Amino acid sequence: MILETKMRFQLVVQIRGASLEDFNDMIAFEHDLIFQLGETAHVDEHDVGPRWTNIFVDTDDPSKTFLLIKALLERTQRLAKATVASRLAGSDRFTLLWPKYAHGEFVLE
């Protein structure tokens, strides 16, 4: 029996691109992300918009999870197209994690 536990934080990985090729690429990236995170976090869902894809990741350790996500983004050459933010589960306020020196607020599109 698997017990689900509610994780305290959610990270959003937002990747620019909206073509069918980008969608297929996102699905492959999402599978890689599930493998990369293992038991440390849970890839919850994804949402595709006209110019971007959001992948939602639940975690209790946003710093560690971000480092794992960033490593995968770098390895798969997606870091330049990515924005990553975190929030407390259920909150509307995000903390921007990447790009490192970005200004302004993260917008969940």
N, C-alpha and C positions, 0 to 999 in steps of 0.2 A: 504494500500500500504506500502510495506517495502522498506525503502531506505538503500542501502548498502553504508557503509562508508569505506574508505581505512584506515586500521590501520597501524601505523608507524613502528611496530616491528614484527618480527617473532621469535617464539621459536621453537626449534626442540627437541623433546623427542626421543632419540635413545635408543631402548631396544634390548639387545642381545637375540638371539633365532630365529630359522628359520624353525622349524618343523610345520606340520599342526596344532598340538596342540598349539604351540606358536602363530600361525596365528589366531586361534580361540580365544585364550586368549587376543591377541592384539585388536581384534574387540570388545570384551567385555570391555576391558580397555578404548578403544576409546569412547564407549557409556557412561561409567562412567565419563570420562573426560568432555564430552559435558555437562553432568548434573552438575558436580563439578564447571565448569567455568561459567555456566549460561550466562548472558548477558555481562559479563566482558571481554570475549575474544571469538574468533571464531576458532573452530577446522576445519582446511581447508582441509587437505587430509592426506593420509598415503602412504608410499612407503616401499615395502618389498624387502629386499636383501637376499643374501645367508646366512648371519649370524646375521641379525639385522632387525629391523623395525623402520622407522622414522615416527613420527606423527608431523605434522606441525600445529602450533597454531599462529594465528594472534592476536595482542594485541596492545593497546596503553600504557599499564603499565606492562612492562616485570617483574619488581620486584614482584608486587602483583600476577601476573599470575604464576610466578615460585613458589611462596609459596603455591598456591592452587594445582599446579601440584605435588610439592614435598609431600604435605600432602596425596594426593591420592596414589602416589608411595609408601609411607610408609605404609599406611593403607592396600594396596593390596600386600604388600611384594614384590615389584618390584624395590625398590630403589637401591639395590645392583647390579642389572643388567642394570641400566639406566645411561645415560649421557644426560645432558640438556645444550643447548647453545642458545644464542639469537643473533640476528643481526638486523640492520636496514633493513626495507623492500627493496628488490632489491640489497642489498649488498652481497658480497661474504665473508666478514670478520665477524667471529663469536667471541662472548665473551662466554667463558666456565663458566657455572653457577654451574654445578654439574658433577662429584664429587667435593666437596668443595676444596680439596687440590690437584687437578689434575694439572699436568704440561703438557706443549705442546699445540698444536693447536687442535681444534675440526675439525674433518674431516667428511664431509657429504658424507657418503658412499652410 
